[in-house]
């Protein structure tokens, strides 16, 4: 979904991010799509965020900000853009542990260290 929505904001193929899988030491690249139906936006883009902006919306905001394609307006986001795996601690509790760090190929930075709106 992130690649699909992002494609409306770029006129050419754009490398959005990479996900590195620890268990098999593989990297998956994510790019904008070659085609989306309808018109693409060629003007300025703005993304409104809040403390409830989380997960995929955090990644979307972070990608657009660091690719200099959108201005982020609003509160610091909640983060949570790493894929996580659930692990049972006992009968009542589970914990989500990130297993696949996201990397911005153009920044060589790891997603998740700071929420999107507070990153420089």
N, C-alpha and C positions, 0 to 999 in steps of 0.2 A: 504494500500500500504506500509506503514512504517513497519508493522509486516512482510509482505511478503518479502520485501527487506532485512530486518534485519535477517530473518531466514537463509539466505545464509551465514551469518557471525557467527553463533553459532552452535555448534555441539549438544547441548542439549536444552531442553525447558528452556527459559529464560524470566523472568518477565520484561517487558520493562517499563511500567508506568501504572499509574492509572488516570482516569478522575473522578472527583467528581462533581456531579450535585447538585447545590444548591437547585433548586426548589423542588426536591423530596428526597434530602439527600441520594442519592445513589452513589455508586462507581462502575465503570466498570474497570476491569483489562484488560490490553493488554499484550499478551505474543507472543513469536515467534510461528510459526505454526508447527504442527507435521510433515508436508511434504511440500516440494517444488520440482519441477522438476529440474533435473540437479545436478551438483556437488556443494557442499558447499566449501567456501574458508576456509582453515585451517591455512593459513599463516597470516602475518601482513596485516592490513587494514588501508587505509589512506582516509580521506574525505577532499576534497578541498572546502573551503568556501569563500564567499565574502560578502560584505554588502548587496547584493541582495539575499543571502540565507535566506529564510523566510518561515514561516508556517510549513508545513510538513517536509521540508528539514532541518529547524532549530531543530525540534523535533528529527529527525533521527540522526543528528549530536550530539545533546545533549545526547541522549540515548547511542550511541556508545562510546562517550567519557567517560561518567560516569560509564558505565559498563566495562571500560578499554578494549574495543574491537577494538578501532580505535584511530589513531592519527589524530587530527584535524590540518589542515594546511591552512593558508590563513588569510583573514581579519575577523574582528569581524562580526558575522552574524546580520541580521536585526531583529531577534526575531520573534514575532508573532505566537508562537506555541499554544496559548490558543484558543479554539473555541470561536467564537464571534457571537453575535446576532445583526442584524442591527435594528436601531431605527431611525425613521424619526424625524428630529428636526423641519424642516419647508418644504416648497415646493422645496427648493434647496439643502438642506443638510441632510445627514444621519450620524449617528455615530455607530461604532461597539463597543459593550460593551462585554468584556469577561464574560462568564456565567458558565464556567466549568474549574476550575483550574486543571492543570496536576501535578501529584506528582510522584516523583521517589521513589519507595518503599524502595530501598536500601540506599537512602540518606535522606529520609524524608525532601526533599527540594521542593520548588514550582518552576515549570518551568516558565520562563518569567521574572525573576528578572534581569538577565544579559544574554546577548547573549552567545551562546555556546563557541566560541573561547576565550572569556575573563573569563570564569568560571574556578575556580581552584578546 
